[in-house]
Every structure is written in structure tokens, then in C-alpha cells.
Amino acid sequence: MDRGLRGVKLVISDDQEGIKAAVAQELPGVAWQRCVVHFERNVLAQVPEHAKEEVAGDLREIFAVRRRETAERLAQEFSERWRGDFSRAVEVFERGIEDALVYLVPSAHHRRIRTTGLERLFEEMKRRTRVVGVFPNERSLVVLTTAVGMRVSEEWALRRYLDRCTN
């Protein structure tokens, strides 16, 4: 706050205790949201490969809704459905679901505030580096990834990510 940061209402991150502690200490009264993408990955890490697609589909349904009551009902159904087969996944799910549903407040921005936003940048980096395959040296990798990062940064600077409305 001493550096001019104002108006913060929500911080989105993975489930790192240090980040959560820093938000609580440096931004009192600001809500913390667990990144949905990271949360889903944490749950799916406890599911055998053969069942991941089906379980992931059920997780996506929870986070596709816009009403908290609906999400909570789907979360309960998720726990009931998978507890017998994947109890460890359900434990991870139940420990983190409340933090992952913080974004379900009255807002026009649900789709944009579910995750950190970095996931899309990382996907683009992977896509561009895979095209090259093998880099001749480390410098060429740095040049490409820097160019991609700068392009994304320019795009974000030239458009509004969220409207300034409060709904």
C-alpha cells in the first residue's frame, strides 16, 4: 500500500501459505481466491489416469456455474459421487473448495477471476517453444519467450481486462 497500490478487492493465487499470509498482513480486508486451475490439478493429482477425464468433467461443472448455491450443491454431489472410489481426491477437494468458490459473488467477471490469468500465458509459451523444438542455445529461448511475454503485455496494456463497474 505504501507504493500506491489502491482499490485491491481480490487476490488470486495458488495455495501457497506465504502468499496467503502476505495478503492477510499487507492487504487487510482483501479477499483471497484459490486459483481454480491449480485447485483442479491438486484434486486430479489424487485420481488414477483412467478416471481423470470423468472426474475433471465433474469439477468443470462446478466452476461453470454463476450461482454459489448451485456450485455448493454440485460440490456436495461431487464429494458423494467420488468418495468411495477416490477418497484422497475428495479430501483434497473438501479442504479447498470454499477457497476456490470465493469468486462466486455478484459480478460480471466470473470467467476472468477464477484463475490467476497466468495459465493462458504459460500455454502460449509452451505452444511457441514446442514449434521450435530444440533451441540452438539458451539465448534463443530467452529471446523467443521474452518476445511472447512482451506481446502479451502489450495486448493487456491496450485493452481492459475488467470493466470498472462494480457488478
N, C-alpha and C positions, 0 to 999 in steps of 0.2 A: 504494500500500500504506500510505502514511503517513496516509491519510484513513479507514482502517478497512476497506478492500476486502480480503476474505479468501476463500480457497477457489476462486479462479478456476482453471478447468481448460482452458477453451477460449474463444478469441475468434474471432468470425466477422465478416468484413468483405469488402468488395470488394478488388481487387488494388492498393491504394494503398501505395506504398513507405513513406510516412510512418507509416501505421498499423502496418504490419508491423515497422518499426524501433522504434516506440514499444512495441509488445507485447514485442519481444525485450529491450528495455532496461528497461522498467518492470515487466514480468511474466516474469522469467526462469523457464524451465521450463514455461511455459504454451503449449499448442498453438495454432497459428493455422490457421483453416479459411477457405478461399476460398468466398465465398457462391456456391452452385450457380446461383442465378438470374442473378447478374452474369456468372458464367463462361459459362453457356449463351448469354447475349446477346453476349458478346465473340466466341464462336465463330460464332454465326449472323450477326454483322455482316459476316463474310467470305464469306457464301453468297448467291448471287443469289436474288431474291424467289421465283422459280418453284420453287425446291428447298427453301426454308426449312422447310416443313411436314414433309417427309420426313426431313430431317437432324435437325430438332428432335425428331421421334419417336424416332430412334435415340439421341439424347442423353438423353431422358427415360428410356429403358430402362436406361441405365447407372446413373442415380441412383435408380431404383425398387427396386433390389436391396438386400439387407441383408448380403450377404457380400462381403468385399473381393475374394476370388478371382474371384467371378462378375463383379464390376464391372470388374476388371482385364482379364478375358477379353473382355468386351463392349467395353471401351475399345480393346483391340487390334483387334478386328473393325471398330470404327468407323473407326480410322485406315486399315486396309487397304481398307475399302469406299470411302471418300471421298477418299483421297489423289490419285487420278488426276483427279478432277473438281474438287475444291476444295482444292488443296494448301495455300493460305494458311490456310484454316479448320482444316485438320489440324495445321498448325504451331502455331497458337494453342492448339488442343486439347491437343497433346502437351506444350506448355510449362506448361500449368496443371492438367492432370488430377490429378496427385499431390496438389496443394494442395486440390483440390476433393473428394478422397476421404478426407480426414482424418477425417470424421465416421463412417466405417465402422469403428468399434471396437465391441466387445461392449457394446450399450446398448439400452435400450427406447425411446430418444429419437431415433432416426434421423430421423424425419419432421420433428421440430422443430429439429434442429440443422444442417440442411443449408444454411439461409439465415440472413440477418440478422434475419428476422422483420419487418422494416420494409416489406417488399414488400406485405403484406396491408394495412397501414395506408395506404400510398400508393394502393392500389387503391380503398379505401374513400373516401379524399379525392377521388380522380378521379370516382368514381361520384356522390358527393353534389354536387360542384361542377358536373358536367355536367347534372344535373337542373335546376339554376338557370339555366344557360346564360350569360346576361350579367348581371353584378352591377352594381347601380346605382353602387357606389363601392367603393374598396379596403377600407374599414372593414367592409362587409357580408361580403366574402370572408373577412376575418380572423375575424369573429365565427363564421361557419359552420365554418371549418376548426379553430378553437380548440375549439368545441363537440364536433366529431367527435373530435379528439385527446383531449379530457378524458374523453369517454365510453369510448374505447378504454383509456385509462389506468386508469379506474375498474374496467373489466372485468378487466384484468390484475392489479390490486391485490387483487381479491376471489377470484381462483382461482389455483390452482397451475399454472404453465406446465409444469414438470417435477417429477416426484416426486423426493424426496430420496434415493431408492435409488441405489445405485452401479452397478447392472447396466444 
